[in-house]
Amino acid sequence: MNQSNEATAVATNEDQSTQTSDVKGQVHADVNDFINSMSTPVEETDFDISSVIGEETTEEPDQGQSEGQQATSEDDFYDYGREDEEAAHLLWELIDRGQAFACAILANEPMSRFQKITESNPPSKRAIKVTASLLKKYSLNFTLEHQLILLLVAAFGPNVFTAAEIRSKKAKQKSKEKDGQKP
């Protein structure tokens, strides 16, 4: 009787392992089918990335276009107005001041050490073109009121950091004086 129970147990284990391998095989096949259905063929395009990133191309211009027409197409790519350009300058200045302020807090150093945009080192023309084009594309209008508020925050925000630093130095100095006066 023990032999028949053992034989039944062995047969049951073999059936379970066969069923498990069948299920694993089916799952593997299902996953492969799903992955194959999700992949899409790569489309061929005539887009030249070097025209966007400003690399010099070795190709000669199309015979149907002259140099003047190519410059116009680049100007069309960067479509923005004077207000968008001014807002882009403001945005770059605010980003620079913001990152310099954050770095100054972290390093406990003056902001000027971390500022990258100055009168002698303005943002690149390409950065302004791209930013201005994006501002126009997404209709991000900076009204005069918004610009004033942003400029005030950028101009006077760092003073809060300086004031907090001065306050902490004075508090340390007072605690040292109190420690020196106590017998």
N, C-alpha and C positions, 0 to 999 in steps of 0.2 A: 504494500500500500504506500509505503514511503517512496518507492521508486516511481509510482504513477503520479504522486503529488509533485515530486521533483521534476518529472518529465513535463507535467502540465505547467509548472512554474517556468521552466526553461522555454517552453513553447510560447508562453505568454510574454516573456521578456523579449523573445525574438520578434513577435508580432508588434510589440510596443516600439522596439528599435526600428523596425521596418516602417511603421506608421510615422515615427518621429522623423526619419530621414525623408519620407515622402512629403511631410508637411514642410520641412526645411527646404527641400527642393522646390516645392510649390511657392513658398515665400520668396526664395531667391529668384525664381522665374518672374514672380509678380513684381518684385522690386526692379529687376532689369527692364521689364516691360514699361514700368512707370518712368524710369530714368530715360529710356529711349523715347517715350512720348513727350517728355519735357524738353528734350534737346531740340534745338531748331537749327536749320542749316545756316551757315554764315552767308550773308548777302554781300555781293560785290558792289562797291560804290565808287564813284569818281571823286570823292571828297579828298582833298589834299590837306593834311593836318599842318604842314609847314606854313601854309598861308595864314593859319590862325596863330601859331606860336611864334611867327616872325623869323623862321629859319630861312636862310637863302637857299633857293632851289637851283639845281643845275639844269632843269628843264627850261626850254625857251618858251616864251608866251605863245598862246594859240595864235595861229595866223589870222584868225578873224578878229582878234583884239589887239589894240595898240597899247602902249604903255599908259597913256592917259585913261583908257577905258579900264585898265586893271586898277589904277589908283582910285577911280570912281567906285569900283566894286568893293574895295576895302573900306572906303568911306561909307558905303551903303551898309556894310557889315557892322560898322560902329556907328549906329544911328542914334544921335543924341543932340540936344540943344545946349545953348550957353548956360541955362539954369541947371541942367543936369551936370554939366562939367563943374560948375561952381559947387554944387552939392557933393560931387565926388571928391573935390578937394577938401571940403569940410569933413566928409566922412573919413577920409584917410587921416586927416589931422586928429580927429577924435579917436580913431582906432589907435594911432600912435601914442596919443596922450594917455589913453586908457591902459594900454599895455605897459607903458613906462611907469604909470602910477602903481599898477599891480606889482611890477618888478621892484619898484622902490620900496614898497611895503615889505615884500618878502626879503629883500637884501638889506633893508635899513640903510639905503644909500639915497643920494639925491636923484630926482626924476631925470634931470638933464643927462645923467650917465646912460640912461636907457632909451632916450628919445632918438629915433632914427630920422625923422622928417624935420628938417630945419629949412631956413631960407636958402642956405647954401647947398642943401641936399633935399630938394623937393621929391615927391613921389614920381615914379617914371611916367612918361607920356602914355605908355601902354596900360599901366595900372589905372590911370585916369580915364582912358578911353573905355576900357572894359567896365569899370565901375559906373561911369556915366551911362553907358549903353544898358547895363543891367538896371540902373535906377529908372531909366525911361521904359524899358521893357516891362518891368513889374509895377510901373506907375507909382513909384515911391517918391512922392512930392514932399520936399521939406519946405514948409511955409516959413515966412520970416519969423514967426513966433517960435516954431520948432527950432529953427537955427539959433535964435537968441538963447533959448533955454539950454540947448546942447552946448553952446559956447560958454555960457555962464557956469554950467556944471564942470566943463573941462577946464575952465580958467581958475575957478575957486575951489573945486573939489579937493585938489591936493593940499590946500591949506588946512583941511581937517586933519590930515595925516601929520602935518607939521605941528599943528597945535597939540595933538595928542602926544606927540613925541616930547615936546617942550614940557607939557604937564607931567609926564612920567619922570622926566629928569628932575623937575622941581620937587616932586614927591620923594624921590630917592635922596635928594639933597637934604630935605627937611628931616627925613628919618635918620640920616647920618648925623645931623646936628643934634637931634634929640638923644641919640645914643651917646654922643660926646658930652652932653650936658648932665646926664644922669651919673651920680656918684656910685 
